[in-house]
């Protein structure tokens, strides 16, 4: 795996942990009423997708458990179709997919 992949995988892990921490203990109602939290979480998810986009094919192959196309696809959607970002999908991603992402990335030896 190229050295740069480790940088991006580590960044993905750190970002996923930040998403998890931001929504930890937050109810859906609180999330819906907090525009700043929605923007922060959406931005972090977008940045995870950007980092994922930079991982080489060899780096992606080293973490086959991750849905790479879905991760980068969500980034593309947030960036290019920003008027139609679905807060339900952002919430669902933040509250149900981050632990899976964190576990898979920890398995790469990225630490953190």
C-alpha positions as CSV (number, residue, x, y, z in Angstrom):
1,X,0.0,0.0,0.0
2,X,1.5,3.4,-1.0
3,X,2.6,5.6,1.9
4,X,0.1,8.3,1.0
5,X,-2.7,5.8,1.4
6,X,-1.9,5.6,5.1
7,X,-2.2,9.4,5.4
8,X,-5.7,9.3,3.8
9,X,-6.8,6.2,5.7
10,X,-5.7,7.8,9.0
11,X,-7.5,11.0,8.1
12,X,-10.7,9.0,7.3
13,X,-10.4,7.3,10.7
14,X,-10.0,10.6,12.5
15,X,-12.9,12.2,10.7
16,X,-15.2,9.2,11.4
17,X,-14.3,9.5,15.1
18,X,-15.2,13.2,15.0
19,X,-18.6,12.4,13.4
20,X,-19.2,9.7,16.0
21,X,-18.3,12.1,18.8
22,X,-20.5,14.9,17.5
23,X,-23.6,12.7,17.3
24,X,-23.0,10.7,20.5
25,X,-25.8,11.2,22.9
26,X,-27.7,13.5,20.4
27,X,-31.3,12.7,19.6
28,X,-32.7,13.0,16.1
29,X,-34.8,15.9,17.3
30,X,-31.7,17.7,18.6
31,X,-29.9,17.1,15.3
32,X,-32.8,18.4,13.3
33,X,-32.9,21.6,15.3
34,X,-29.2,22.3,15.2
35,X,-28.2,23.7,11.9
36,X,-24.5,24.0,12.9
37,X,-24.4,20.4,13.9
38,X,-26.0,19.3,10.6
39,X,-23.5,21.4,8.7
40,X,-20.5,20.1,10.7
41,X,-21.5,16.5,10.3
42,X,-22.3,16.9,6.6
43,X,-18.9,18.5,6.1
44,X,-17.0,15.8,7.9
45,X,-18.8,13.1,5.9
46,X,-18.0,15.0,2.7
47,X,-14.3,15.2,3.8
48,X,-14.3,11.4,4.5
49,X,-15.4,10.9,1.0
50,X,-12.7,13.3,-0.3
51,X,-10.0,11.4,1.6
52,X,-11.4,8.1,0.3
53,X,-11.3,9.4,-3.2
54,X,-7.5,9.9,-2.8
55,X,-6.8,6.3,-1.7
56,X,-5.2,4.2,-4.4
57,X,-6.8,1.1,-5.9
58,X,-4.2,-1.0,-3.9
59,X,-5.2,0.9,-0.7
60,X,-8.9,0.2,-1.3
61,X,-8.2,-3.4,-1.9
62,X,-6.5,-3.6,1.5
63,X,-9.8,-2.6,3.1
64,X,-12.4,-4.6,1.1
65,X,-15.0,-4.3,3.8
66,X,-15.6,-0.6,3.0
67,X,-18.2,0.4,0.5
68,X,-15.7,2.7,-1.4
69,X,-18.2,3.7,-4.1
70,X,-20.8,4.6,-1.6
71,X,-18.4,6.7,0.4
72,X,-17.1,8.6,-2.5
73,X,-20.6,8.8,-4.0
74,X,-21.9,10.5,-0.9
75,X,-19.1,13.0,-1.2
76,X,-20.0,13.7,-4.8
77,X,-23.6,14.1,-3.9
78,X,-22.9,16.6,-1.1
79,X,-20.5,18.6,-3.3
80,X,-22.3,18.6,-6.6
81,X,-26.0,18.2,-5.6
82,X,-25.8,20.3,-2.4
83,X,-29.4,21.6,-2.8
84,X,-30.7,18.0,-2.5
85,X,-28.7,16.7,0.5
86,X,-31.0,14.6,2.5
87,X,-30.6,15.2,6.2
88,X,-32.1,11.8,6.9
89,X,-29.3,10.1,5.0
90,X,-26.7,12.3,6.8
91,X,-28.2,11.3,10.1
92,X,-28.4,7.6,9.2
93,X,-24.8,7.6,8.0
94,X,-23.5,9.5,11.1
95,X,-25.4,7.2,13.6
96,X,-25.1,3.8,11.9
97,X,-22.1,3.7,9.6
98,X,-19.3,5.4,11.6
99,X,-18.6,2.5,13.9
100,X,-18.3,0.2,10.9
101,X,-16.0,2.6,9.2
102,X,-13.9,3.1,12.3
103,X,-13.5,-0.6,12.9
104,X,-12.5,-1.3,9.3
105,X,-10.0,1.5,9.3
106,X,-8.5,0.5,12.6
107,X,-7.8,-2.9,11.0
108,X,-5.5,-1.1,8.5
109,X,-3.0,-0.3,11.3
110,X,-3.6,3.4,10.9
111,X,-3.7,3.7,14.7
112,X,-5.7,6.4,16.5
